[in-house]
Amino acid sequence: MTQWYFVAALLTILTSSQGILTTLSQSHGKYNYDYATVPFLAEVFKLLVSSFFLWRECKSSTRPRMTTEWRSVCLFPIPSIIYLVHNNVQFATLTYVDTSTYQIMGNLKIVTTGILFRLFLRKKLSNLQWMAIVLLAVGTTTSQVKGCGEVSCDSLLSAPMQGYMLGILSACLSALAGVYTEFLMKKNSDSLYWQNVQLYTFGVIFNIGRLLLDDFRSGFENGPWWQRLVIGYNATTWMVVLNLGSTGLLVSWLMKYADNIVKVYSTSMAMLLTMILSVYLFNFKPTLQLFLGIIICMMSLQMYFSPPSTLVDIPATTVKAPLENLKEVTVD
Amino acid sequence: MTQWYFVAALLTILTSSQGILTTLSQSHGKYNYDYATVPFLAEVFKLLVSSFFLWRECKSSTRPRMTTEWRSVCLFPIPSIIYLVHNNVQFATLTYVDTSTYQIMGNLKIVTTGILFRLFLRKKLSNLQWMAIVLLAVGTTTSQVKGCGEVSCDSLLSAPMQGYMLGILSACLSALAGVYTEFLMKKNSDSLYWQNVQLYTFGVIFNIGRLLLDDFRSGFENGPWWQRLVIGYNATTWMVVLNLGSTGLLVSWLMKYADNIVKVYSTSMAMLLTMILSVYLFNFKPTLQLFLGIIICMMSLQMYFSPPSTLVDIPATTVKAPLENLKEVTVD
């Protein structure tokens, strides 16, 4: 239970590598492979790893707890369904707003996760923790504010209303998927690997469905998806697959043994780490707003996770001391 | 003692009016009067008001406490001397850095005030209050980040090193003047008006000195300063004078009955208020960073001034409740 911050740190590093590896897997700025096949293979990887560990658990002396009732199993496709709806909302949102506005609105999911976490999982948060969550969203947004040298320069609130409504819906769906998964993982003391196997089996199925749908939509002009599966993959592409799979497994672990807020902090810190690494790797110009965003997020981290006693150790007796220490110079 | 937040709110409103009135006092974008005469007249106004109230106190039955020893009086020109040095450092800084970088660096004085407040006045701050002070500086800086449409576009850390060193020195001097004034006002229970009379008498003298020096530097080409004193003043200019004088009196009150941190919050909030009002009055384009800066500063305000018990009311007993509330679905 105490190693959640180690898992969270690892998740931060892997999530931040994801963006960098994906960029590195391109050649001359474009993909030589079908990117849609990557999440499918990552899902297969997660299923294989979880199945292996479940098999090992089954062989051990203490049999793992496994709920196989249909009314339990039938809850596991729901995260996949939410993600499917989310993907479509995301797509619709992008027809109304540009990508940088979309990226900025994405930070809303930090706040919606806090709200759904409170409402559905009935976890109490202190006012300071609520403020920390809002600050985390503000901090990540600050780091993304367009600098004065950048090309695209859209004004605040210039997109049509539908764009913003869909953006909010998207943030809610993303939070709902996270909170629902946490509920699934924590609702009983089933083996994590058994829960994963259920989750990823449906994940694989839904990914196949999505690839098939894409094929039908494009009229099979690139052939069926299984023929494109590893075509054009290089070593970096395989690392992208393994990395995506590993982050999924870590998130699953956090959902069972930590919570959604820990995950949100991990992925937000990962975003900042990616931006810092991009300064070195891709010669991005560091901006003042990135620096400010990092400070804000670090403060938020402290506010959320520090034991309150380390934050507000107010020495009530010494508050009035300075005045008494000063030399009195009076006329009489 | 309880009305400090009322005084602080009034200071915020008046400080924020100052920038707007000063802009309104221009005609066709330039001053028809000598702006250097405004602080002098404001100092005279403060001296007159304080003298009047001191005279009233002297007439009342309870004689005000007044320390007239030389070794007490001789401490009162020191704030004026610090401001004089500060003005020159400010001038030197601006030869190295542009005005927007200078403005950004000005937020450092929030942090230096916190540090000198702790060191010289020996006031203890909780970790949360330190974080709040840093966040206030980050928030005001965020609101000033250049948007993507703005003309001047200097990179972070592009000015020579001396510029940054002088900027830090400037922030320290500004903080020192504030902290020293608080020490002066609180070191004994003298009448506030008597302390003000001493402070502003030296203020008037130093302002005359400064105006004379300017005259000598320019070789009296505009005549001596007293001939330019109210030339070209319009009604708005007089409001600028009264406003500047009034804010000075309020700051003096806060230094005696509240502290430097309250003043720093007032003036930072005033800066944000000015920016909001400028959106309406001067058709400034509201930026995302202004919005983010306001949220950060509001959070900081809460963190610093809220009673800790309202921030970290962690219900230790209910943390584990959600898991027990969930329906157990297990196989056995």
Interface residues (C-beta under 8 A of the other chain):
Chain A: R65 M66 T67 T68 E69 R71 S72 I104 L121 R122 K123 K124 S126 N127 L128 M131 V134 L135 V138 T141 T142 V145 K146 G147 C148 G149 E150 S152 C153 S155 L156 F183 K186 K187 N188 S189 D190 K285 P286 T287 L288 Q289 F291 L292 I295 I296 M299 Q302 M303 S306 P308 T310 L311 V312 D313 I314 P315 T318 V319 A321 P322 L323 N325 L326 K327 E328 V329 T330 V331
Chain B: R65 M66 T67 T68 E69 R71 S72 I104 L121 R122 K123 K124 S126 N127 L128 M131 V134 L135 V138 T141 T142 V145 K146 G147 C148 G149 E150 S152 C153 S155 L156 F183 K186 K187 N188 S189 D190 K285 P286 T287 L288 Q289 F291 L292 I295 I296 M299 Q302 M303 S306 P308 T310 L311 V312 D313 I314 P315 T318 V319 A321 P322 L323 N325 L326 K327 E328 V329 T330 V331
